[in-house]
Structures are given as structure tokens and as C-alpha cells.
Amino acid sequence: MEIWVNPACSKCRSAVEMLDEAGVEYTVRRYLEQPPTADELAQVLDRLGLEPWDVARMAEPVAKELGLKDWDRDEATRGKWIEAMVAHPKLIQRPIITADDGTTVVARTPEAVRSVLP
């Protein structure tokens, strides 16, 4: 199991606490320090069944600088969104957990974290 976290995020800390309490083994990826590649992010999005604009943090200052709210949201611009998120990982919603079986969730709620526990 792997969890992408920003240590400053309370939702991330809560998700890590839940994983610890459940006694599961997991790897922490501080995605701001070790951003995903475009391929890694695309794979996570596919497992989530979401598009990049669905997990983009639109309130981040860099989102406003890039003008993300005005970007098209279609297959033709999917790669542009992914590249922006890789270049500016603060744009990626967190925490994201990928379970050993490949199940992936944006773990912002206790229910989402529980859904990937064995």
C-alpha cells in the first residue's frame, strides 16, 4: 500500500493515523518532494476512474496563476493537465492511497481510508 501525502495536511495526517491503527504496512510518498511522473499520475487517475481536473486543487495560487479554471476539460487537454500537475504537485488532491490490489482512493474521509483496508 502506498499513500501520497503532504505532511502539512490534516487529512493526510488523519489517513496515516488510520493506517497505523489498522496495523497495515504502507509506504509514504511525500509527493511534493517526490512528484509523480506523468505516467504514474495517469495510472493513478485511471485507477481512480477520474480525470486530472477532478483531482486538481483549484484554490492553490499556482492554479490561479496558470488559469486552470479556464482550461478545457476534455481528452485533448488531459495531457496538459497532467503535465501541469506533475510540474506543480501542489495541484494534486491528497491524500491518495493505492492498495496492494490496485484499488485507489482519494482518502479525504475516514470511509475512503477504510475502503482500502484489508
C-alpha positions in Angstrom: 0.0 0.0 0.0 1.2 3.5 -0.8 -0.1 6.8 0.4 0.8 10.2 -1.2 0.9 12.8 1.5 1.7 16.4 2.3 2.8 16.3 5.9 1.2 19.8 6.5 -2.2 18.4 5.5 -4.5 17.4 8.3 -6.4 14.9 6.1 -3.1 13.3 5.3 -2.2 13.0 8.9 -5.6 11.5 9.7 -5.3 8.9 7.0 -1.8 7.9 8.1 -3.1 7.6 11.7 -5.9 5.3 10.5 -3.4 3.1 8.5 -1.3 2.9 11.7 -4.2 2.0 13.8 -5.2 -0.7 11.3 -1.7 -2.2 11.5 -1.2 -2.3 7.8 2.1 -1.9 6.0 2.4 1.0 3.7 4.9 3.3 2.1 4.6 7.1 2.5 5.4 9.2 -0.6 5.8 12.9 0.1 4.6 13.8 -3.4 5.7 17.5 -3.1 9.3 16.3 -2.6 9.0 13.3 -5.0 6.4 14.2 -7.6 4.8 11.5 -9.7 5.8 11.2 -13.3 3.2 11.9 -15.9 2.8 8.1 -16.4 2.4 7.5 -12.7 -0.2 10.2 -12.3 -2.1 8.9 -15.4 -2.1 5.4 -14.0 -3.4 6.7 -10.6 -6.1 8.7 -12.4 -7.1 5.6 -14.4 -7.4 3.5 -11.2 -9.4 6.3 -9.6 -11.7 6.5 -12.6 -11.2 10.2 -12.6 -9.7 12.9 -14.8 -7.0 15.3 -13.7 -9.4 18.2 -13.4 -11.4 16.1 -11.0 -8.5 15.9 -8.5 -6.9 19.4 -9.2 -6.7 21.7 -6.2 -8.2 24.7 -8.0 -7.8 27.1 -5.0 -4.0 26.8 -5.0 -2.3 30.0 -6.0 -0.5 28.2 -8.9 -3.8 27.1 -10.3 -4.9 30.7 -10.4 -1.5 31.7 -12.0 -1.9 29.0 -14.7 -5.6 30.0 -15.2 -6.7 26.3 -14.8 -10.3 27.3 -14.3 -10.4 28.4 -17.9 -8.7 25.3 -19.4 -10.7 22.9 -21.5 -11.6 19.7 -19.8 -11.5 17.1 -22.5 -9.4 14.2 -23.8 -7.4 16.7 -26.0 -6.2 18.7 -22.9 -5.8 15.7 -20.5 -2.1 15.5 -21.1 -1.7 19.3 -20.5 -3.5 19.0 -17.1 -1.3 16.0 -16.1 1.9 17.8 -17.1 0.8 20.9 -15.1 0.1 18.7 -12.0 3.5 16.9 -12.4 5.3 20.3 -12.7 3.3 21.7 -9.8 2.4 18.8 -7.5 0.6 21.1 -5.0 -2.2 20.9 -7.6 -2.8 17.2 -6.8 -5.6 16.4 -4.3 -4.4 14.5 -1.3 -4.1 12.1 0.3 -4.2 9.4 -2.4 -3.9 5.7 -1.3 -3.2 2.8 -3.6 -3.8 -0.5 -2.0 -1.8 -3.7 -2.8 -4.7 -4.9 -5.1 -4.5 -1.7 -7.1 -7.6 -0.1 -5.6 -7.0 3.6 -5.4 -8.9 6.3 -3.5 -8.6 10.0 -2.7 -8.6 9.4 1.1 -10.1 12.6 2.4 -12.7 10.8 4.5 -12.4 8.0 7.1 -14.8 6.0 4.9 -12.4 6.3 1.9 -9.5 5.1 4.0 -11.5 2.2 5.4 -12.5 1.2 1.9 -8.9 0.2 1.1 -8.1 -1.6 4.3 -7.8 -5.4 4.2 
